[in-house]
Amino acid sequence: MGIWTNAFKLPNHPDVTAGEKVYLSGLADKVRGRKMEFTTALAMESTKPLHNLGAQALIFLTPILSELFGRAESERIIKLLENPKAVDFFLQELNGTSNGANHVKKRP
């Protein structure tokens, strides 16, 4: 039964680091500044099953993206998109429900 013990095992994703939290919080602030938090949250929530596929597409497009954003920035975005814990933290920041949120969620 050696092959079946790991056949359907899901990977353990790493916790979000402090640097990643700062980056995602800044990104959420930029999205909120443009009044796009609800649209972004809807898009991120509805495409959760496709995030790994999107990250793989970004890997394919890395030569183009690295010219626009830089290689390190492209790889950082790919890494965050592959980590469901990072996506959840970003959604919490958008909604203002994270533990360290210093802003109040406002409804229009």
N, C-alpha and C positions, 0 to 999 in steps of 0.2 A: 504494500500500500504506500510505498515511498513516493510515488509520482502523484498520488491523489491528495496528499497532505498539503501540498502547496499549489495545486492546480487552480483553485478558485480563491486564493488568498489575495485580499486587497492590500496595496502598499500602505505603510504608515507614513503620513505626510508630516514634515517637520513643523514645529511651531513657528509662528511669525516672529522674527527677530525685532529688536528695538529699532534698528535702522530701517527695516521694511515698514514698520508701523509709522515712523516719521514720514517716509515717502508716501505711503498710502493716505495718511492724514492730510498731507499737503495736496495730493491729487484730489481728495474728496473736497477740500476747501476750494480748489479751483473750479470743480464741477458745481459746487453750491454757489459760488460767486457768479456763475453764468445762469443760475436758476434752472439747472438741468438735473437736479438730484433725483427727482421722481422718474424721469425718463431713463436716466442711467441705471437706477435701481431696477426698473422694470426690465430693461435689456439684459442686465447682468443676471437677474433671477431667472428669466425665461430661457437663457442660453447656458445654464449651469452644466447640463449634460454634455455640451459641446465645447467646453473650455479646453480640454486636452486636445481635441481636434484642432481648435483655433491656435493653440500653442504650437502644434506641429506645422500648421500652415505658416506661422510666423518664423519658424526655424527655416522653412523653405525660402521665405522671403528675406532672410537675414542679410544677404548681400545688398539688397535695395534699402532695407530699413537702417542698416549700419551707416549708409551714406547720409540719411536724413537725421537720425537720432544719435548715432555713435554706436559702436559694437557693444560696449558695456551696458548702455541704457537698453538696447534691444534685448540682450540676454537677461537683464533684470526683469523686464516686463514678461518675458517668456516664463521665467522661473516663478514669478508671482501668479501668472495665469494658470500654471499647472498645479498650484497648491490651493486646494479648496479652503484651507484655513485662512489664507491670505485674502481670498475672494470674500469670505464671510466677514473678515475684519473690515474690508473696504465697504461692504454693504452696511455694516453697523456704523461706520463713520459717516456714510452718506445719510443714514437715518438719524444720526445723533444719539444712538443707543449704546455706544461703546463705553467702557468703564472710565476712560480718561477724557470723555468729551467735554469741552468747555463751551459748547454752544447749545442753544435751545432750538428744538425743531419747530419751525413755523409753518403753519398751513396757510395757503392763499385764501 
